[in-house]
Amino acid sequence: MARTGEQSLRVVVEKWLEFNALSAARVTAFGRTNSAGSRYVCVETTHDGEKVALFFFRHDDGCWRVFPPAPTLPVMTLERLAA
């Protein structure tokens, strides 16, 4: 069962690339970012005779987007001490 907001990479690629170009689309790179370890995929296709590449990043909510997730910043909390 899919989590809330989760979409397959294929669905997102179909939204960003023309349907005709999708048949020629291919994954040229994939891995994890150095900073947060988020997954990324580079999809390449040809549009009007020129190569076009898009990077897709997987976010914590399961969605693939064309921008990387915001970095998780360290947080300090103070717990209340019982008297």
Backbone as a printed PyTorch tensor [residue, N CA C, xyz], in Angstrom:
tensor([[[  0.8370,  -1.1750,   0.0000],
         [  0.0000,   0.0000,   0.0000],
         [  0.8890,   1.2470,   0.0000]],

        [[  0.5590,   2.2050,  -0.8000],
         [  1.3690,   3.4150,  -0.9210],
         [  1.1360,   4.3450,   0.2620]],

        [[  2.2070,   4.9890,   0.6770],
         [  2.0860,   5.9880,   1.7350],
         [  1.4320,   7.2380,   1.1690]],

        [[  0.9820,   8.0970,   2.0410],
         [  0.3460,   9.3400,   1.6030],
         [  1.3130,  10.1430,   0.7460]],

        [[  0.8530,  10.5530,  -0.4420],
         [  1.6690,  11.3720,  -1.3230],
         [  2.6560,  10.6080,  -2.1730]],

        [[  2.8090,   9.3160,  -1.9410],
         [  3.8130,   8.5420,  -2.6670],
         [  3.4010,   8.3550,  -4.1260]],

        [[  4.3370,   8.5640,  -5.0290],
         [  4.1150,   8.3660,  -6.4550],
         [  5.2910,   7.5830,  -7.0130]],

        [[  5.0300,   6.8200,  -8.0550],
         [  6.1260,   6.1080,  -8.6920],
         [  6.9480,   7.0880,  -9.5110]],

        [[  8.1960,   6.7510,  -9.7100],
         [  9.0730,   7.5810, -10.5290],
         [  8.5380,   7.6680, -11.9480]],

        [[  7.9840,   6.5840, -12.4480],
         [  7.4370,   6.5720, -13.8120],
         [  6.3410,   7.6220, -13.9930]],

        [[  5.4540,   7.7380, -13.0190],
         [  4.3630,   8.7180, -13.0910],
         [  4.9240,  10.1360, -13.1510]],

        [[  5.9250,  10.4220, -12.3420],
         [  6.5040,  11.7650, -12.3150],
         [  7.2460,  12.0580, -13.6150]],

        [[  7.9760,  11.0780, -14.1380],
         [  8.6870,  11.2690, -15.4090],
         [  7.6840,  11.5260, -16.5260]],

        [[  6.5740,  10.8010, -16.5430],
         [  5.5430,  11.0130, -17.5680],
         [  4.9670,  12.4240, -17.4940]],

        [[  4.8650,  12.9750, -16.2830],
         [  4.3440,  14.3360, -16.1340],
         [  5.3220,  15.3740, -16.6830]],

        [[  6.6240,  15.1430, -16.5010],
         [  7.6280,  16.1270, -16.8990],
         [  8.0590,  16.0040, -18.3550]],

        [[  8.0000,  14.8080, -18.9100],
         [  8.4560,  14.5920, -20.2850],
         [  7.2660,  14.3190, -21.1850]],

        [[  7.3750,  14.7070, -22.4290],
         [  6.3120,  14.4290, -23.3850],
         [  6.1650,  12.9200, -23.5470]],

        [[  4.9450,  12.4790, -23.8050],
         [  4.6820,  11.0460, -23.9190],
         [  5.5500,  10.3990, -24.9900]],

        [[  5.7230,  11.0470, -26.1520],
         [  6.5430,  10.4790, -27.2180],
         [  8.0030,  10.3680, -26.8030]],

        [[  8.4630,  11.3340, -26.0390],
         [  9.8510,  11.3100, -25.5900],
         [ 10.0660,  10.2480, -24.5200]],

        [[  9.0120,   9.8840, -23.8120],
         [  9.1430,   8.9120, -22.7330],
         [  9.6270,   7.5690, -23.2460]],

        [[  9.2140,   7.1870, -24.4480],
         [  9.6350,   5.8940, -24.9770],
         [ 11.1410,   5.8530, -25.1950]],

        [[ 11.7630,   7.0290, -25.3900],
         [ 13.2020,   7.0910, -25.5930],
         [ 13.9400,   7.4970, -24.3160]],

        [[ 13.2200,   7.6820, -23.2270],
         [ 13.8490,   8.0980, -21.9770],
         [ 14.6410,   6.9430, -21.3830]],

        [[ 15.7540,   7.2940, -20.7370],
         [ 16.5560,   6.2610, -20.0710],
         [ 17.2100,   6.8360, -18.8310]],

        [[ 17.4460,   5.9760, -17.8820],
         [ 18.1240,   6.3630, -16.6460],
         [ 19.6210,   6.3830, -16.9320]],

        [[ 20.2540,   7.5260, -16.6980],
         [ 21.6880,   7.6460, -16.9650],
         [ 22.5250,   7.6730, -15.6940]],

        [[ 21.9010,   7.9450, -14.5610],
         [ 22.6200,   7.9590, -13.2860],
         [ 21.6210,   7.7780, -12.1560]],

        [[ 22.0890,   7.1900, -11.0720],
         [ 21.2640,   7.0610,  -9.8750],
         [ 22.1820,   6.8680,  -8.6870]],

        [[ 21.6620,   7.1410,  -7.5170],
         [ 22.4620,   6.9730,  -6.3110],
         [ 21.8480,   7.7200,  -5.1500]],

        [[ 22.7250,   8.1140,  -4.2240],
         [ 22.3020,   8.8610,  -3.0400],
         [ 23.1340,  10.1350,  -2.9330]],

        [[ 22.4940,  11.1950,  -2.4580],
         [ 23.2190,  12.4500,  -2.2720],
         [ 24.2040,  12.2950,  -1.1210]],

        [[ 25.2860,  13.0470,  -1.1720],
         [ 26.3010,  12.9670,  -0.1190],
         [ 25.8080,  13.5380,   1.1980]],

        [[ 25.0650,  14.6300,   1.1220],
         [ 24.6850,  15.3330,   2.3460],
         [ 23.6590,  14.5810,   3.1860]],

        [[ 22.5270,  14.2340,   2.5960],
         [ 21.4420,  13.6290,   3.3780],
         [ 21.2120,  12.1630,   3.0420]],

        [[ 21.8600,  11.6780,   2.0080],
         [ 21.6570,  10.2920,   1.6120],
         [ 20.3450,  10.0530,   0.8990]],

        [[ 19.7350,  11.1200,   0.3760],
         [ 18.4750,  10.9910,  -0.3550],
         [ 18.7380,  10.3430,  -1.7110]],

        [[ 17.7800,   9.5730,  -2.1820],
         [ 17.9180,   8.9350,  -3.4890],
         [ 17.7040,   9.9460,  -4.6060]],

        [[ 18.4580,   9.7520,  -5.7010],
         [ 18.2430,  10.5670,  -6.8940],
         [ 18.3670,   9.6930,  -8.1330]],

        [[ 17.7210,  10.1240,  -9.2040],
         [ 17.7710,   9.4350, -10.4920],
         [ 17.8580,  10.5080, -11.5680]],

        [[ 18.7430,  10.3090, -12.5440],
         [ 18.8310,  11.2110, -13.6880],
         [ 18.2150,  10.4970, -14.8900]],

        [[ 17.2210,  11.1310, -15.5090],
         [ 16.5380,  10.5700, -16.6800],
         [ 16.8640,  11.4610, -17.8710]],

        [[ 17.2960,  10.8350, -18.9570],
         [ 17.6870,  11.5800, -20.1540],
         [ 16.8020,  11.1920, -21.3250]],

        [[ 16.4930,  12.1640, -22.1650],
         [ 15.7170,  11.9240, -23.3720],
         [ 16.1630,  12.9220, -24.4320]],

        [[ 15.6100,  12.8100, -25.6180],
         [ 15.9040,  13.7490, -26.6930],
         [ 14.6450,  14.5430, -27.0000]],

        [[ 14.7910,  15.8570, -27.0940],
         [ 13.6650,  16.7400, -27.4010],
         [ 14.1160,  17.7130, -28.4820]],

        [[ 13.4330,  17.7030, -29.6070],
         [ 13.7960,  18.5470, -30.7560],
         [ 15.2570,  18.3560, -31.1600]],

        [[ 15.7110,  17.1160, -31.1180],
         [ 17.0710,  16.7930, -31.5440],
         [ 18.1530,  17.0910, -30.5240]],

        [[ 17.7860,  17.5830, -29.3480],
         [ 18.7630,  17.8860, -28.3060],
         [ 18.5190,  17.0110, -27.0860]],

        [[ 19.6150,  16.6270, -26.4310],
         [ 19.4890,  15.8260, -25.2160],
         [ 19.0230,  16.6990, -24.0560]],

        [[ 18.1000,  16.1550, -23.3020],
         [ 17.5730,  16.8270, -22.1130],
         [ 17.6830,  15.8440, -20.9530]],

        [[ 18.2190,  16.3090, -19.8390],
         [ 18.3430,  15.4610, -18.6570],
         [ 17.6530,  16.1400, -17.4780]],

        [[ 16.9130,  15.3550, -16.7260],
         [ 16.2550,  15.8440, -15.5130],
         [ 16.6700,  14.9680, -14.3410]],

        [[ 16.9430,  15.5960, -13.2150],
         [ 17.2250,  14.8650, -11.9880],
         [ 15.9580,  14.8420, -11.1470]],

        [[ 15.6520,  13.6820, -10.5890],
         [ 14.5060,  13.5100,  -9.7000],
         [ 15.0360,  13.0570,  -8.3460]],

        [[ 14.4960,  13.6430,  -7.2820],
         [ 14.9280,  13.3490,  -5.9230],
         [ 13.7590,  12.7920,  -5.1290]],

        [[ 14.0260,  11.7400,  -4.3590],
         [ 12.9750,  11.1440,  -3.5290],
         [ 12.9540,  11.8530,  -2.1780]],

        [[ 11.7670,  12.3100,  -1.7890],
         [ 11.5890,  13.0180,  -0.5220],
         [ 11.0920,  12.0550,   0.5530]],

        [[ 11.1400,  12.5000,   1.7980],
         [ 10.7460,  11.6530,   2.9330],
         [  9.3000,  11.1870,   2.8650]],

        [[  8.4330,  11.9480,   2.1770],
         [  7.0260,  11.5540,   2.0710],
         [  6.7900,  10.5440,   0.9490]],

        [[  7.8630,  10.1240,   0.2670],
         [  7.7420,   9.1210,  -0.7870],
         [  7.5870,   9.6930,  -2.1780]],

        [[  7.4520,  11.0070,  -2.3080],
         [  7.2770,  11.6400,  -3.6210],
         [  8.6200,  11.8770,  -4.2930]],

        [[  8.6070,  11.7940,  -5.6230],
         [  9.7620,  12.1600,  -6.4370],
         [  9.5330,  13.5740,  -6.9390]],

        [[ 10.5480,  14.4330,  -6.7790],
         [ 10.4460,  15.8210,  -7.2240],
         [ 11.7310,  16.2140,  -7.9440]],

        [[ 11.6890,  17.3390,  -8.6780],
         [ 12.8570,  17.7740,  -9.4420],
         [ 13.7820,  18.6780,  -8.6210]],

        [[ 13.5260,  18.8030,  -7.3410],
         [ 14.4160,  19.5540,  -6.4610],
         [ 14.7410,  18.6740,  -5.2600]],

        [[ 15.9480,  18.8120,  -4.7190],
         [ 16.3390,  17.9650,  -3.5840],
         [ 15.5760,  18.3340,  -2.3180]],

        [[ 15.4490,  17.3760,  -1.4090],
         [ 14.7780,  17.6740,  -0.1430],
         [ 15.5700,  18.7130,   0.6570]],

        [[ 14.8610,  19.4640,   1.4560],
         [ 15.5220,  20.4380,   2.3290],
         [ 16.3910,  19.6850,   3.3300]],

        [[ 17.5430,  20.2360,   3.6380],
         [ 18.4120,  19.5510,   4.6010],
         [ 17.7720,  19.5110,   5.9830]],

        [[ 18.0150,  18.4300,   6.6690],
         [ 17.5350,  18.3050,   8.0390],
         [ 18.5560,  18.9800,   8.9450]],

        [[ 18.1220,  19.9900,   9.6370],
         [ 19.0270,  20.7390,  10.5010],
         [ 18.9860,  20.1790,  11.9150]],

        [[ 20.1090,  20.2420,  12.6090],
         [ 20.1060,  19.7710,  13.9920],
         [ 19.1990,  20.6490,  14.8570]],

        [[ 18.5490,  20.0250,  15.7950],
         [ 17.6210,  20.7390,  16.6650],
         [ 17.9920,  20.4600,  18.1130]],

        [[ 18.0120,  21.5160,  18.8980],
         [ 18.2490,  21.3440,  20.3320],
         [ 16.9180,  21.4940,  21.0510]],

        [[ 16.6640,  20.5970,  21.9500],
         [ 15.4460,  20.7020,  22.7490],
         [ 15.8170,  20.6780,  24.2270]],

        [[ 15.0390,  21.3580,  24.9860],
         [ 15.2160,  21.3400,  26.4330],
         [ 14.0260,  20.6070,  27.0290]],

        [[ 14.3290,  19.5560,  27.7310],
         [ 13.2490,  18.8230,  28.3850],
         [ 13.0530,  19.4050,  29.7790]],

        [[ 11.8330,  19.4820,  30.1380],
         [ 11.5010,  20.0210,  31.4570],
         [ 11.8570,  18.9770,  32.5180]],

        [[ 12.5820,  19.4170,  33.5010],
         [ 12.9700,  18.5120,  34.5810],
         [ 11.8910,  18.4950,  35.6530]],

        [[ 11.5550,  17.3130,  36.1010],
         [ 10.5570,  17.1960,  37.1730],
         [ 11.1970,  17.6360,  38.4850]],

        [[ 10.4920,  18.4380,  39.2520],
         [ 11.0370,  18.9520,  40.5150],
         [ 10.7480,  18.0210,  41.6500]]])
